[in-house]
Structures are given as C-alpha cells and as structure tokens.
Amino acid sequence: DTNYTSEELQDMYRKYNITENDIKFANNELPNFLEGTILSSDSQVLVTEDGKPPEGMEHGKDYDIIITEAEMISIIEKAETDYISKYGVDPSNPKLDEVNGYLIPSEEVAKLFYSVN
C-alpha cells in the first residue's frame, strides 16, 4: 500500500529535480509532442520503408501523404528535441509514473517495485 503526504511528494520532487512541466506532462496537461507535425494532423499519413505506396493503395482515398520510415523517425526526433527545448520534458523518458493515484519519480517507483518483489 502506497501513501504519501503532500510534503513527502514535494521532497521527492526536489530530490529528483521534478519540474512543474514534468507534473503537467504526467497529467496530460501539455500538448502532445507531435502536435504541429504531419504525424499529428487531419491528413492520413502512410509510412513505408521506401516512401512508395503498396500496390492497390490510392492517393486521396487510402492516404493523403506518404513518407519513408527515415522521414518519420526524423520528424519524431526533431519534435522531441523541440519539445525538450520548449518544455524541458523528454516525452520518450518521462520522470514520473502514476502509482495508486500518486505521481512518483520513476526512480522511486523502481525502488517500490523491488521492495515488494
């Protein structure tokens, strides 16, 4: 059973350099890091290894835009870098996990997990 006081949480946040934006990210209060990219748009984006549509797929019907896997990875990496610069939060490595309704630093969650097992 996990129970934390507000003071205990604040102490953990200070210990692990948890920022207000880390908390907002964990609460889904920040925009998605892909917002503003073609990967988060109303367009149907088709990703293929070579950037060519599979046989039988029609532009405008099955997809609006086609990109290569390398282009997709580049878009994701740039979006992550921009997000980190803007918010100070790495979307692929969040600092907090939710456990029993508490936002707990990942390092503490690991300690909890190992102490239970």
DSSP file (Angstrom, degrees, kcal/mol; ACC not computed):
  #  RESIDUE AA STRUCTURE BP1 BP2  ACC     N-H-->O    O-->H-N    N-H-->O    O-->H-N    TCO  KAPPA ALPHA  PHI   PSI    X-CA   Y-CA   Z-CA
    1    1 A D              0   0    0      0, 0.0     2,-0.5     0, 0.0    99,-0.0   0.000 360.0 360.0 360.0 131.6    0.0    0.0    0.0
    2    2 A T        +     0   0    0      2,-0.0     2,-0.4    98,-0.0   100,-0.0  -0.931 360.0 164.8-114.9 119.1    1.4    3.4   -1.0
    3    3 A N        +     0   0    0     -2,-0.5     2,-0.4     2,-0.0    97,-0.0  -0.999   7.5 179.9-133.5 133.1    0.5    6.6    0.8
    4    4 A Y        -     0   0    0     -2,-0.4     2,-0.2     4,-0.0    -2,-0.0  -0.984  20.6-135.9-131.6 141.9    2.3    9.9    0.5
    5    5 A T     >  -     0   0    0     -2,-0.4     4,-2.2     1,-0.1     5,-0.2  -0.501  34.1-108.0 -83.7 165.0    1.7   13.2    2.2
    6    6 A S  H  > S+     0   0    0      1,-0.2     4,-2.4     2,-0.2     5,-0.2   0.887 121.9  52.4 -58.7 -40.1    2.0   16.3    0.1
    7    7 A E  H  > S+     0   0    0      2,-0.2     4,-2.4     1,-0.2    -1,-0.2   0.897 107.2  51.4 -65.5 -40.8    5.2   17.2    1.9
    8    8 A E  H  > S+     0   0    0      2,-0.2     4,-2.3     1,-0.2    -1,-0.2   0.911 111.0  48.3 -63.4 -41.6    6.7   13.8    1.1
    9    9 A L  H  X S+     0   0    0     -4,-2.2     4,-2.7     2,-0.2    -2,-0.2   0.932 110.9  50.2 -63.0 -44.9    5.9   14.2   -2.6
   10   10 A Q  H  X S+     0   0    0     -4,-2.4     4,-2.3     1,-0.2    -2,-0.2   0.894 109.5  51.7 -61.2 -39.8    7.4   17.7   -2.7
   11   11 A D  H  X S+     0   0    0     -4,-2.4     4,-2.6     2,-0.2    -1,-0.2   0.919 111.1  47.6 -62.3 -43.6   10.6   16.3   -1.1
   12   12 A M  H  X S+     0   0    0     -4,-2.3     4,-2.2     2,-0.2    -2,-0.2   0.906 109.9  52.9 -63.5 -41.0   10.8   13.6   -3.7
   13   13 A Y  H  <>S+     0   0    0     -4,-2.7     5,-3.2     1,-0.2    -2,-0.2   0.902 111.9  45.4 -62.5 -40.7   10.2   16.1   -6.5
   14   14 A R  H ><5S+     0   0    0     -4,-2.3     3,-1.3     3,-0.2    -2,-0.2   0.936 111.1  53.3 -65.6 -45.5   13.0   18.3   -5.2
   15   15 A K  H 3<5S+     0   0    0     -4,-2.6    -2,-0.2     1,-0.3    -1,-0.2   0.870 118.3  35.3 -57.1 -40.2   15.3   15.3   -4.8
   16   16 A Y  T 3<5S-     0   0    0     -4,-2.2    -1,-0.3    -5,-0.1    -2,-0.2   0.196 111.3-114.9-103.8  15.1   14.8   14.2   -8.4
   17   17 A N  T < 5 +     0   0    0     -3,-1.3     2,-0.5     1,-0.2    -3,-0.2   0.894  48.1 177.2  54.2  45.6   14.5   17.7   -9.9
   18   18 A I      < -     0   0    0     -5,-3.2    -1,-0.2    -6,-0.2     2,-0.2  -0.701  12.6-155.1 -81.6 126.0   10.9   17.2  -11.0
   19   19 A T     >  -     0   0    0     -2,-0.5     4,-1.8    69,-0.1     5,-0.1  -0.473  30.3-105.4 -97.7 169.8    9.6   20.4  -12.5
   20   20 A E  H  > S+     0   0    0      1,-0.2     4,-2.5     2,-0.2     5,-0.1   0.874 123.2  54.3 -59.3 -37.5    6.1   21.8  -12.8
   21   21 A N  H  > S+     0   0    0      2,-0.2     4,-2.7     1,-0.2    -1,-0.2   0.840 102.6  56.2 -69.0 -32.0    6.2   20.8  -16.5
   22   22 A D  H  > S+     0   0    0      2,-0.2     4,-2.2     1,-0.2    -1,-0.2   0.921 110.7  45.3 -61.5 -41.7    7.1   17.2  -15.6
   23   23 A I  H  X S+     0   0    0     -4,-1.8     4,-1.7     2,-0.2    -2,-0.2   0.917 112.8  49.7 -67.2 -44.0    4.0   17.1  -13.5
   24   24 A K  H  <>S+     0   0    0     -4,-2.5     5,-3.4     1,-0.2     6,-0.6   0.902 110.5  51.1 -61.2 -40.6    1.9   18.7  -16.2
   25   25 A F  H ><5S+     0   0    0     -4,-2.7     3,-1.7     1,-0.2    -2,-0.2   0.931 109.1  50.0 -62.1 -45.5    3.2   16.2  -18.7
   26   26 A A  H 3<5S+     0   0    0     -4,-2.2    -1,-0.2     1,-0.3    -2,-0.2   0.807 111.8  49.0 -63.5 -29.5    2.3   13.3  -16.4
   27   27 A N  T 3<5S-     0   0    0     -4,-1.7    -1,-0.3    -5,-0.1    -2,-0.2   0.311 115.6-116.3 -90.9   7.8   -1.2   14.8  -16.0
   28   28 A N  T < 5S+     0   0    0     -3,-1.7    -3,-0.2    -5,-0.1    -2,-0.1   0.849  78.3 128.6  58.6  37.0   -1.6   15.2  -19.8
   29   29 A E      < +     0   0    0     -5,-3.4    -4,-0.2    -6,-0.1    -5,-0.1   0.473  53.7  72.8 -99.4  -4.9   -1.8   19.0  -19.4
   30   30 A L  S    S-     0   0    0     -6,-0.6     3,-0.1    -5,-0.1    57,-0.0  -0.759  95.4 -95.9-102.9 156.2    0.9   19.7  -22.0
   31   31 A P        -     0   0    0      0, 0.0    -1,-0.1     0, 0.0     2,-0.1  -0.264  49.0 -88.7 -65.9 158.5    0.3   19.3  -25.7
   32   32 A N    >   -     0   0    0      1,-0.1     3,-1.9    -4,-0.1     8,-0.0  -0.432  35.9-123.4 -62.9 141.4    1.4   16.0  -27.4
   33   33 A F  T 3  S+     0   0    0      1,-0.3    -1,-0.1    -2,-0.1    50,-0.1   0.721 110.6  55.8 -65.1 -19.8    5.0   16.4  -28.6
   34   34 A L  T >  S+     0   0    0      5,-0.1     3,-2.2     2,-0.1     6,-0.4   0.502  77.1 125.7 -88.7  -4.3    3.9   15.6  -32.2
   35   35 A E  T <  S+     0   0    0     -3,-1.9     3,-0.1     1,-0.3     6,-0.1  -0.297  72.8  27.1 -56.5 133.7    1.4   18.4  -32.3
   36   36 A G  T 3  S+     0   0    0      4,-0.7    -1,-0.3     1,-0.4     2,-0.2   0.390 102.1 102.7  92.6  -3.1    2.1   20.6  -35.3
   37   37 A T  S X  S-     0   0    0     -3,-2.2     3,-1.5     3,-0.1    -1,-0.4  -0.653  86.7-109.8-104.4 167.3    3.7   17.8  -37.3
   38   38 A I  G >  S+     0   0    0      1,-0.3     3,-0.6    -2,-0.2     5,-0.1   0.705 116.8  67.2 -68.0 -16.1    2.2   15.9  -40.2
   39   39 A L  G 3  S+     0   0    0      1,-0.3    -1,-0.3    -5,-0.2     2,-0.1   0.621 105.3  42.5 -78.4 -11.3    2.1   12.9  -37.8
   40   40 A S  G <  S+     0   0    0     -3,-1.5    -4,-0.7    -6,-0.4    -1,-0.3  -0.570  98.7  97.3-130.4  68.6   -0.5   14.7  -35.7
   41   41 A S  S <  S-     0   0    0     -3,-0.6     4,-0.1     2,-0.3    -3,-0.1  -0.818  86.6 -97.6-142.4 179.4   -2.8   16.2  -38.3
   42   42 A D  S    S+     0   0    0     -2,-0.3     2,-0.2     2,-0.1    -4,-0.1   0.562  92.1 101.9 -80.0  -8.4   -6.0   15.5  -40.1
   43   43 A S  S    S-     0   0    0     -5,-0.1     2,-0.8     1,-0.1    -2,-0.3  -0.513  79.4-121.9 -76.4 142.6   -4.1   14.1  -43.0
   44   44 A Q        -     0   0    0     -2,-0.2    20,-3.2     2,-0.0    21,-2.1  -0.776  32.9-160.1 -82.6 113.3   -3.8   10.3  -43.5
   45   45 A V  E     -a   65   0A   0     -2,-0.8     2,-0.5    19,-0.2    21,-0.2  -0.848   6.1-160.7-102.2 127.3   -0.1    9.7  -43.4
   46   46 A L  E     -a   66   0A   0     19,-3.0    21,-2.6    -2,-0.5     2,-0.5  -0.918   5.0-161.8-106.6 127.9    1.2    6.5  -44.9
   47   47 A V  E     +a   67   0A   0     -2,-0.5     2,-0.3    19,-0.2    21,-0.2  -0.946  16.9 165.4-113.1 123.7    4.7    5.4  -43.8
   48   48 A T  E     -a   68   0A   0     19,-2.2    21,-1.1    -2,-0.5     3,-0.1  -0.904  47.2-110.5-131.4 163.2    6.6    2.8  -45.9
   49   49 A E  S    S+     0   0    0     -2,-0.3    21,-0.4    19,-0.2    20,-0.2   0.901 117.5  25.0 -59.1 -42.9   10.2    1.8  -46.0
   50   50 A D  S    S-     0   0    0      2,-0.3    -1,-0.2    18,-0.1    18,-0.2   0.420 107.8-111.1-106.3   0.7   10.8    3.3  -49.4
   51   51 A G  S    S+     0   0    0     16,-0.4    17,-0.1     1,-0.3    15,-0.1   0.621  80.9 119.4  80.0  11.5    8.2    6.0  -49.5
   52   52 A K        -     0   0    0     15,-0.1    -1,-0.3     1,-0.0    -2,-0.3  -0.903  67.2-113.7-111.4 140.3    6.2    4.2  -52.2
   53   53 A P        -     0   0    0      0, 0.0     3,-0.1     0, 0.0     6,-0.0  -0.384  33.3-106.3 -71.4 147.1    2.6    3.1  -51.6
   54   54 A P    >   -     0   0    0      0, 0.0     3,-1.9     0, 0.0    -6,-0.0  -0.318  54.4 -76.5 -63.2 155.7    1.8   -0.6  -51.6
   55   55 A E  T 3  S+     0   0    0      1,-0.2     3,-0.1     3,-0.0     0, 0.0  -0.258 117.9  21.0 -55.3 136.1    0.1   -1.9  -54.6
   56   56 A G  T 3  S+     0   0    0      1,-0.3     2,-0.4    -3,-0.1    -1,-0.2   0.291  89.2 123.7  90.3 -10.2   -3.6   -1.1  -54.8
   57   57 A M    <   -     0   0    0     -3,-1.9     2,-0.4     5,-0.0    -1,-0.3  -0.703  49.4-148.2 -87.7 136.2   -3.5    1.9  -52.4
   58   58 A E    >>> -     0   0    0     -2,-0.4     4,-3.1    -3,-0.1     3,-1.2  -0.878  13.8-120.1-111.8 133.8   -4.8    5.1  -53.8
   59   59 A H  B 345S+b   63   0B   0     -2,-0.4     5,-0.2     1,-0.2     6,-0.0  -0.468 102.9  19.2 -63.3 133.7   -3.7    8.7  -53.0
   60   60 A G  T 345S+     0   0    0      3,-4.0    -1,-0.2    -2,-0.2     4,-0.1   0.089 128.7  52.1  91.0 -24.1   -6.6   10.7  -51.7
   61   61 A K  T <45S+     0   0    0     -3,-1.2    -2,-0.2     2,-0.3    -1,-0.1   0.796 124.0  17.8-105.8 -54.0   -8.5    7.5  -50.8
   62   62 A D  T  <5S+     0   0    0     -4,-3.1     2,-0.3     1,-0.3    -3,-0.2   0.691 135.5   2.1 -94.5 -22.1   -6.1    5.4  -48.7
   63   63 A Y  B   < -b   59   0B   0     -5,-1.1    -3,-4.0     1,-0.1    -1,-0.3  -0.986  43.5-157.7-160.7 155.9   -3.7    8.1  -47.8
   64   64 A D  S    S+     0   0    0    -20,-3.2     2,-0.4     1,-0.4   -19,-0.2   0.734  86.7  22.2-102.9 -36.6   -3.0   11.9  -48.2
   65   65 A I  E     -a   45   0A   0    -21,-2.1   -19,-3.0   -27,-0.1     2,-0.4  -0.981  64.4-158.3-134.2 141.9    0.7   11.9  -47.7
   66   66 A I  E     +a   46   0A   0     -2,-0.4     2,-0.3   -21,-0.2   -19,-0.2  -0.987  17.9 169.3-123.4 133.9    3.3    9.2  -48.0
   67   67 A I  E     -a   47   0A   0    -21,-2.6   -19,-2.2    -2,-0.4   -16,-0.4  -0.907  32.4-106.7-135.5 163.6    6.7    9.3  -46.2
   68   68 A T  E  >  -a   48   0A   0     -2,-0.3     4,-2.2   -21,-0.2   -19,-0.2  -0.448  31.9-111.8 -84.8 163.6    9.6    7.0  -45.6
   69   69 A E  H  > S+     0   0    0    -21,-1.1     4,-2.7   -20,-0.2     5,-0.2   0.900 120.6  55.1 -59.1 -40.3   10.3    5.4  -42.3
   70   70 A A  H  > S+     0   0    0    -21,-0.4     4,-2.2     1,-0.2    -1,-0.2   0.895 107.3  49.2 -61.7 -40.5   13.5    7.5  -42.1
   71   71 A E  H  > S+     0   0    0      2,-0.2     4,-2.4     1,-0.2    -1,-0.2   0.904 110.6  50.7 -64.8 -41.1   11.4   10.7  -42.6
   72   72 A M  H  X S+     0   0    0     -4,-2.2     4,-2.5     2,-0.2    -2,-0.2   0.934 110.7  48.2 -62.0 -46.3    9.0    9.6  -39.9
   73   73 A I  H  X S+     0   0    0     -4,-2.7     4,-2.8     1,-0.2    -1,-0.2   0.902 111.3  51.1 -61.4 -41.0   11.9    9.0  -37.5
   74   74 A S  H  X S+     0   0    0     -4,-2.2     4,-2.5     2,-0.2    -1,-0.2   0.907 109.8  49.4 -62.6 -42.9   13.4   12.3  -38.4
   75   75 A I  H  X S+     0   0    0     -4,-2.4     4,-2.5     2,-0.2    -2,-0.2   0.923 113.0  47.4 -62.2 -44.6   10.1   14.1  -37.7
   76   76 A I  H  X S+     0   0    0     -4,-2.5     4,-2.5     2,-0.2    -2,-0.2   0.931 112.5  48.5 -63.5 -46.4    9.8   12.3  -34.3
   77   77 A E  H  X S+     0   0    0     -4,-2.8     4,-2.3     2,-0.2    -2,-0.2   0.907 113.4  46.7 -62.4 -42.7   13.4   13.1  -33.3
   78   78 A K  H  X S+     0   0    0     -4,-2.5     4,-2.8     2,-0.2     5,-0.2   0.915 111.9  51.1 -65.5 -42.0   13.0   16.8  -34.2
   79   79 A A  H  X S+     0   0    0     -4,-2.5     4,-2.2    -5,-0.2    -2,-0.2   0.897 111.0  48.9 -62.1 -40.6    9.7   17.0  -32.4
   80   80 A E  H  X S+     0   0    0     -4,-2.5     4,-2.6     2,-0.2    -2,-0.2   0.931 112.1  48.0 -63.8 -45.6   11.2   15.5  -29.3
   81   81 A T  H  X S+     0   0    0     -4,-2.3     4,-2.3     1,-0.2    -2,-0.2   0.924 113.6  47.0 -61.2 -45.9   14.2   17.9  -29.4
   82   82 A D  H  X S+     0   0    0     -4,-2.8     4,-2.3     2,-0.2    -1,-0.2   0.888 112.3  50.8 -63.2 -39.4   11.9   20.9  -29.9
   83   83 A Y  H  X>S+     0   0    0     -4,-2.2     4,-3.4     2,-0.2     5,-0.6   0.912 109.9  49.2 -65.6 -43.9    9.6   19.7  -27.1
   84   84 A I  H  X5S+     0   0    0     -4,-2.6     4,-1.9     1,-0.2    -1,-0.2   0.917 112.5  48.9 -62.1 -42.8   12.6   19.3  -24.7
   85   85 A S  H  <5S+     0   0    0     -4,-2.3    -2,-0.2    -5,-0.2    -1,-0.2   0.900 119.0  38.5 -62.2 -41.1   13.8   22.8  -25.6
   86   86 A K  H  <5S+     0   0    0     -4,-2.3    -2,-0.2    -5,-0.2    -3,-0.2   0.912 134.9  15.9 -78.3 -44.3   10.3   24.3  -25.1
   87   87 A Y  H  <5S-     0   0    0     -4,-3.4    -3,-0.2     2,-0.2    -2,-0.2   0.585  89.1-125.7-110.9 -13.5    9.1   22.4  -22.0
   88   88 A G  S  <<S+     0   0    0     -4,-1.9     2,-0.4    -5,-0.6    -4,-0.2   0.741  73.2 118.8  72.6  21.2   12.2   20.8  -20.5
   89   89 A V        -     0   0    0     -6,-0.6    -1,-0.2    -9,-0.1    -2,-0.2  -0.978  60.2-142.8-125.1 131.2   10.4   17.4  -20.7
   90   90 A D    >   -     0   0    0     -2,-0.4     3,-1.8     3,-0.3    -9,-0.1  -0.828  10.6-160.4 -91.6 108.3   11.6   14.4  -22.6
   91   91 A P  T 3  S+     0   0    0      0, 0.0    -1,-0.2     0, 0.0   -11,-0.0   0.741  90.5  52.0 -64.4 -21.4    8.4   12.8  -24.0
   92   92 A S  T 3  S+     0   0    0      1,-0.2    -2,-0.0    -3,-0.1   -12,-0.0   0.505 119.6  34.4 -91.2  -3.1   10.2    9.5  -24.5
   93   93 A N  S <  S-     0   0    0     -3,-1.8    -3,-0.3     0, 0.0    -1,-0.2  -0.443  79.0-171.8-146.9  67.6   11.6    9.4  -21.0
   94   94 A P        -     0   0    0      0, 0.0    12,-0.1     0, 0.0   -72,-0.0  -0.274  20.6-141.9 -64.8 150.1    9.1   10.9  -18.5
   95   95 A K  S    S+     0   0    0     10,-0.1    11,-2.5    11,-0.1     2,-0.4   0.612  77.6  61.0 -86.5 -14.0   10.3   11.4  -15.0
   96   96 A L  E     -C  105   0C   0      9,-0.3     2,-0.4   -74,-0.2     7,-0.1  -0.896  55.7-169.9-122.7 146.0    7.0   10.5  -13.3
   97   97 A D  E     -C  104   0C   0      7,-2.7     7,-3.1    -2,-0.4     2,-0.6  -0.963  27.4-120.9-125.4 147.3    4.9    7.4  -13.1
   98   98 A E  E     +C  103   0C   0     -2,-0.4     2,-0.4     5,-0.2     5,-0.2  -0.789  33.5 173.6 -90.8 125.8    1.4    7.2  -11.7
   99   99 A V  E >  S-C  102   0C   0      3,-2.8     3,-2.3    -2,-0.6    -2,-0.0  -0.976  71.3 -22.5-133.0 118.1    1.0    4.7   -8.8
  100  100 A N  T 3  S-     0   0    0     -2,-0.4     3,-0.1     1,-0.3    -1,-0.1   0.845 128.3 -48.9  50.5  39.0   -2.2    4.4   -6.8
  101  101 A G  T 3  S+     0   0    0      1,-0.3     2,-0.4     0, 0.0    -1,-0.3   0.421 116.8 112.5  85.5  -2.1   -3.1    8.0   -7.9
  102  102 A Y  E <   -C   99   0C   0     -3,-2.3    -3,-2.8  -100,-0.0     2,-0.8  -0.837  66.0-133.7-104.6 142.1    0.2    9.5   -6.9
  103  103 A L  E     -C   98   0C   0     -2,-0.4    -5,-0.2    -5,-0.2   -80,-0.0  -0.854  36.7-179.2 -91.6 110.5    2.8   10.9   -9.4
  104  104 A I  E     -C   97   0C   0     -7,-3.1    -7,-2.7    -2,-0.8     5,-0.1  -0.901  33.7-102.0-117.8 137.7    6.0    9.3   -8.2
  105  105 A P  E >>  -C   96   0C   0      0, 0.0     4,-1.9     0, 0.0     3,-0.9  -0.293  34.1-120.6 -55.3 140.1    9.5    9.8   -9.7
  106  106 A S  H 3> S+     0   0    0    -11,-2.5     4,-2.2     1,-0.3     5,-0.2   0.830 112.1  57.7 -54.3 -37.3   10.5    6.8  -11.8
  107  107 A E  H 3> S+     0   0    0    -12,-0.3     4,-1.7     1,-0.2    -1,-0.3   0.886 107.7  47.1 -62.4 -38.5   13.5    6.0   -9.6
  108  108 A E  H <> S+     0   0    0     -3,-0.9     4,-2.5     2,-0.2    -1,-0.2   0.849 108.1  55.5 -71.5 -34.5   11.2    5.7   -6.5
  109  109 A V  H  X S+     0   0    0     -4,-1.9     4,-2.7     2,-0.2    -2,-0.2   0.914 106.3  51.6 -63.5 -42.0    8.8    3.5   -8.5
  110  110 A A  H  X S+     0   0    0     -4,-2.2     4,-2.4     1,-0.2    -1,-0.2   0.915 109.6  49.5 -60.9 -42.4   11.7    1.2   -9.2
  111  111 A K  H  X S+     0   0    0     -4,-1.7     4,-2.0     2,-0.2    -2,-0.2   0.912 111.7  49.3 -62.4 -42.5   12.6    1.1   -5.5
  112  112 A L  H  X S+     0   0    0     -4,-2.5     4,-1.6     2,-0.2    -2,-0.2   0.924 110.5  50.4 -60.8 -45.0    9.0    0.3   -4.6
  113  113 A F  H  X S+     0   0    0     -4,-2.7     4,-1.8     1,-0.2     3,-0.2   0.920 113.4  44.3 -61.0 -45.7    8.8   -2.4   -7.2
  114  114 A Y  H  < S+     0   0    0     -4,-2.4    -1,-0.2     1,-0.2    -2,-0.2   0.804 110.3  54.8 -73.3 -27.8   12.0   -4.1   -6.0
  115  115 A S  H  < S+     0   0    0     -4,-2.0    -1,-0.2    -5,-0.2    -2,-0.2   0.784 110.7  46.4 -74.6 -25.1   11.0   -3.8   -2.3
  116  116 A V  H  <        0   0    0     -4,-1.6    -2,-0.2    -3,-0.2    -1,-0.2   0.840 360.0 360.0 -82.0 -35.5    7.7   -5.6   -3.0
  117  117 A N     <        0   0    0     -4,-1.8    -2,-0.2    -5,-0.2    -1,-0.2   0.440 360.0 360.0 -90.8 360.0    9.3   -8.4   -5.0
